[in-house]
Amino acid sequence: MFKNNMTPNSLPERVFQVGTYLSKNAASLSDIRKYFTLDEGKSDAVSDTLTAARELDLLTESGNNYALNVSPEVFKSMDSFRLYCNSKVFADHNDLFYRVTQVMLNLYESKEGRSYTGISFTSSKFENYMRDRVLSMNNISQNMRGWRFWASFLGLGVITKPNKDAFVFMPNMYVNLKDAITNSNIPSGTYTIREFLSYVEPYCSVAFPENGNMQLNLAMSNGLRCLNDLKDAIVTSENDAKETWLVNEIKTHKIQSSVSHIQIK
């Protein structure tokens, strides 16, 4: 799923379902197939789901038998499952999921990218755009359908479908950043944005600017504003700060165009 083939069969809910089942007892492949009553006869759905679970280090496999490789607490709720997934999913920068996510989170940073709002995953225009930016990406429309389910679940933004095949993606790292703060165990206190990013980098570097650029993209800008607005953190822009980072400008918001510090509660 995450390495090189983002199939729509590997839904987060299906991986959660398998994990919940294995949290009770180890099981054979045939037992797992029987458990997927909604997907009876669809062997690809089970196989692809198990592949996604393996790539997330959720289970171990011995022959045709599977056992849980994590604490059952991971499957206590969809929130705890998402928190775990966000600690793993962006570890390898070479994964197809990482590379596609990096492109999509920066979609609105150029005029050309913004022109793809409301376009179909299957359009030749969008496929050419992705092909030029993600090397060795085949079956683009299929991969993008798989990507959007996980992108929504992991808290990378909001994806809507105004019609059958079209999509609108609004990048917003709020949920992902909240999980990154938890996963990083960053102590309470006030940090410069650079210090903060160094803490959460293992979990959300996919959204970071490159080449020393200090312009945060729309995904990070929206995420930081939401952290502040929902009182999960206090984000400020201090006049005497040694450095400030630019965010996408919103003149009517308290955080208009720059940030310098973040207070973790």
C-alpha positions as CSV (number, residue, x, y, z in Angstrom):
1,M,0.0,0.0,0.0
2,F,2.5,2.6,1.1
3,K,5.6,1.3,-0.6
4,N,4.7,1.2,-4.3
5,N,1.0,0.4,-4.8
6,M,-1.7,2.5,-3.1
7,T,-4.6,0.3,-3.8
8,P,-8.1,1.5,-2.8
9,N,-8.6,-2.0,-1.3
10,S,-6.4,-1.1,1.7
11,L,-8.9,1.1,3.5
12,P,-7.9,2.3,6.9
13,E,-11.1,0.8,8.3
14,R,-10.2,-2.6,6.9
15,V,-6.7,-2.5,8.4
16,F,-8.3,-1.5,11.7
17,Q,-10.8,-4.4,11.4
18,V,-8.0,-6.9,10.9
19,G,-6.0,-5.5,13.8
20,T,-9.0,-5.6,16.1
21,Y,-9.6,-9.2,15.1
22,L,-6.0,-10.2,15.7
23,S,-5.9,-8.3,19.0
24,K,-8.0,-11.2,20.5
25,N,-6.0,-14.1,19.0
26,A,-3.6,-15.0,16.3
27,A,-5.4,-16.3,13.2
28,S,-4.8,-18.1,9.9
29,L,-5.3,-16.5,6.5
30,S,-8.5,-18.5,6.0
31,D,-9.9,-17.4,9.3
32,I,-9.2,-13.7,8.4
33,R,-10.9,-14.2,5.0
34,K,-14.0,-15.6,6.7
35,Y,-13.9,-12.6,9.1
36,F,-14.2,-10.2,6.2
37,T,-17.9,-10.9,5.6
38,L,-18.5,-7.7,3.8
39,D,-15.7,-8.6,1.3
40,E,-16.6,-12.2,0.9
41,G,-15.1,-13.5,-2.3
42,K,-12.9,-10.5,-2.8
43,S,-9.6,-12.0,-2.0
44,D,-7.6,-9.0,-3.3
45,A,-9.2,-6.8,-0.5
46,V,-7.9,-9.2,2.2
47,S,-4.5,-9.6,0.6
48,D,-4.0,-5.9,0.1
49,T,-5.2,-5.1,3.6
50,L,-2.7,-7.5,5.1
51,T,0.0,-5.9,3.0
52,A,-0.8,-2.5,4.4
53,A,-0.8,-3.9,7.9
54,R,2.6,-5.5,7.4
55,E,4.0,-2.2,6.0
56,L,2.8,-0.5,9.2
57,D,4.5,-3.2,11.3
58,L,1.2,-4.1,12.8
59,L,1.5,-7.8,12.5
60,T,3.9,-10.7,12.1
61,E,3.5,-13.5,9.6
62,S,4.5,-17.2,9.8
63,G,3.4,-19.2,6.9
64,N,-0.3,-18.5,6.6
65,N,-0.7,-17.5,10.2
66,Y,-0.8,-13.9,11.5
67,A,-0.3,-12.4,14.9
68,L,-0.4,-8.9,16.3
69,N,3.0,-7.1,16.5
70,V,1.8,-4.2,18.6
71,S,-0.2,-3.6,21.8
72,P,-3.9,-4.2,21.5
73,E,-4.3,-0.6,22.8
74,V,-3.4,0.6,19.3
75,F,-6.9,-0.7,18.3
76,K,-8.7,0.8,21.3
77,S,-10.2,3.4,18.9
78,M,-9.8,4.8,15.5
79,D,-8.0,7.8,17.1
80,S,-5.4,5.6,18.8
81,F,-5.0,3.7,15.6
82,R,-4.4,6.9,13.6
83,L,-1.9,8.1,16.2
84,Y,0.1,4.9,15.7
85,C,-0.2,5.1,11.9
86,N,1.1,8.7,12.0
87,S,4.2,7.5,13.9
88,K,5.1,5.1,11.1
89,V,3.7,6.2,7.7
90,F,6.2,8.8,6.8
91,A,9.4,7.1,8.0
92,D,10.6,6.2,4.5
93,H,11.0,9.1,2.2
94,N,11.2,6.8,-0.8
95,D,7.8,5.3,-0.3
96,L,5.2,6.1,-3.0
97,F,2.8,7.4,-0.4
98,Y,5.4,9.8,1.0
99,R,6.3,11.1,-2.5
100,V,2.7,11.6,-3.6
101,T,1.8,13.2,-0.3
102,Q,4.6,15.7,-0.7
103,V,3.4,16.7,-4.1
104,M,-0.3,17.0,-3.0
105,L,0.5,19.1,0.2
106,N,2.3,21.6,-2.1
107,L,-0.4,21.6,-4.8
108,Y,-1.5,25.1,-3.9
109,E,2.0,26.6,-3.8
110,S,1.9,27.4,-7.6
111,K,-0.6,28.8,-10.0
112,E,-0.4,25.6,-12.0
113,G,-1.1,23.4,-9.0
114,R,-4.1,25.5,-8.0
115,S,-5.6,24.9,-11.5
116,Y,-6.1,21.3,-10.6
117,T,-8.8,22.0,-8.0
118,G,-12.0,20.1,-9.0
119,I,-10.3,18.0,-11.7
120,S,-10.6,14.3,-12.1
121,F,-8.0,11.8,-10.9
122,T,-8.4,10.1,-14.3
123,S,-7.9,13.2,-16.5
124,S,-4.8,13.1,-18.7
125,K,-4.0,16.6,-17.4
126,F,-3.7,15.5,-13.8
127,E,-2.0,12.3,-14.6
128,N,0.7,14.1,-16.6
129,Y,1.1,16.5,-13.6
130,M,1.7,13.7,-11.2
131,R,3.9,11.7,-13.6
132,D,6.2,14.6,-14.0
133,R,6.6,15.0,-10.2
134,V,6.5,11.4,-8.9
135,L,9.0,9.1,-10.5
136,S,8.0,5.5,-11.3
137,M,4.3,6.1,-10.5
138,N,2.1,3.9,-12.6
139,N,-1.7,3.4,-12.6
140,I,-2.0,7.0,-11.4
141,S,-5.8,7.2,-11.1
142,Q,-5.9,3.9,-9.1
143,N,-3.1,5.0,-6.8
144,M,-4.7,8.4,-6.2
145,R,-8.0,6.7,-5.2
146,G,-6.0,4.7,-2.6
147,W,-4.1,7.8,-1.5
148,R,-7.2,9.9,-0.8
149,F,-8.6,7.5,1.8
150,W,-5.5,7.4,3.9
151,A,-4.8,11.2,3.4
152,S,-8.2,11.9,4.9
153,F,-7.7,9.4,7.7
154,L,-4.2,10.6,8.7
155,G,-5.4,14.2,9.0
156,L,-3.6,15.7,6.0
157,G,-6.5,17.8,4.9
158,V,-10.1,17.6,3.6
159,I,-11.0,15.9,0.4
160,T,-14.4,16.3,-1.2
161,K,-15.9,15.1,-4.5
162,P,-18.0,17.7,-6.2
163,N,-18.9,15.1,-8.8
164,K,-18.2,11.5,-9.8
165,D,-14.5,11.5,-10.4
166,A,-13.4,15.0,-9.6
167,F,-11.7,16.0,-6.3
168,V,-11.1,19.1,-4.2
169,F,-8.2,18.7,-1.7
170,M,-7.8,21.4,1.0
171,P,-4.5,20.7,2.7
172,N,-4.6,21.1,6.5
173,M,-2.1,19.4,8.8
174,Y,-4.0,20.1,12.0
175,V,-4.8,16.5,13.0
176,N,-1.5,15.2,11.7
177,L,0.4,17.9,13.7
178,K,-1.6,17.1,16.9
179,D,-0.5,13.5,16.5
180,A,3.1,14.5,15.8
181,I,3.2,16.5,19.0
182,T,1.9,13.5,20.9
183,N,4.3,11.1,19.2
184,S,7.3,13.3,19.7
185,N,6.8,13.7,23.5
186,I,7.7,17.3,23.2
187,P,7.7,18.8,26.7
188,S,5.4,21.7,27.6
189,G,7.0,25.0,27.0
190,T,7.6,27.7,24.4
191,Y,9.7,26.9,21.3
192,T,10.8,28.8,18.2
193,I,9.2,27.4,15.1
194,R,12.6,25.9,14.0
195,E,12.8,24.1,17.4
196,F,9.3,22.8,17.1
197,L,9.8,21.5,13.6
198,S,12.9,19.6,14.8
199,Y,10.8,17.8,17.4
200,V,8.0,16.8,15.0
201,E,10.2,16.2,11.9
202,P,10.2,12.4,12.1
203,Y,6.4,12.4,11.8
204,C,5.5,15.2,9.4
205,S,8.6,16.3,7.4
206,V,6.6,15.5,4.3
207,A,5.0,18.9,4.7
208,F,8.2,20.9,5.5
209,P,9.8,23.4,3.1
210,E,12.9,22.4,1.3
211,N,16.4,23.9,0.7
212,G,16.3,26.2,3.7
213,N,13.1,27.9,2.6
214,M,11.2,29.5,5.5
215,Q,7.9,29.7,3.7
216,L,5.4,27.2,5.2
217,N,3.0,25.7,2.7
218,L,-0.8,25.9,3.0
219,A,-1.0,22.6,4.8
220,M,1.3,23.7,7.6
221,S,-0.2,27.2,7.7
222,N,-3.7,25.9,8.1
223,G,-2.5,23.3,10.6
224,L,-0.7,25.9,12.8
225,R,-3.7,28.2,12.7
226,C,-6.0,25.4,13.8
227,L,-3.7,24.4,16.6
228,N,-4.0,28.0,17.9
229,D,-7.7,28.5,17.2
230,L,-8.7,25.2,18.9
231,K,-6.4,26.0,21.8
232,D,-4.2,23.0,21.4
233,A,-1.2,25.3,21.3
234,I,-0.5,29.1,21.2
235,V,1.2,30.2,18.0
236,T,2.6,33.7,17.8
237,S,4.7,36.1,15.7
238,E,7.0,38.0,18.0
239,N,8.2,41.4,16.8
240,D,11.7,40.9,18.3
241,A,12.1,37.3,17.2
242,K,15.5,36.4,15.6
243,E,13.7,34.6,12.8
244,T,10.1,34.3,11.5
245,W,8.5,31.9,9.1
246,L,6.1,32.9,6.5
247,V,2.6,31.4,6.3
248,N,-0.1,31.7,3.7
249,E,-1.5,35.2,4.3
250,I,-5.0,35.7,5.8
251,K,-5.4,39.3,6.7
252,T,-8.5,38.7,8.8
253,H,-6.8,36.1,11.0
254,K,-4.9,36.7,14.2
255,I,-2.0,34.9,12.5
256,Q,-1.8,36.9,9.4
257,S,1.4,36.2,7.5
258,S,4.2,35.0,9.8
259,V,4.9,32.9,12.9
260,S,7.9,32.7,15.2
261,H,7.0,30.7,18.3
262,I,4.7,28.0,19.5
263,Q,3.7,27.3,23.1
264,I,3.0,23.6,23.8
265,K,0.6,23.1,26.7
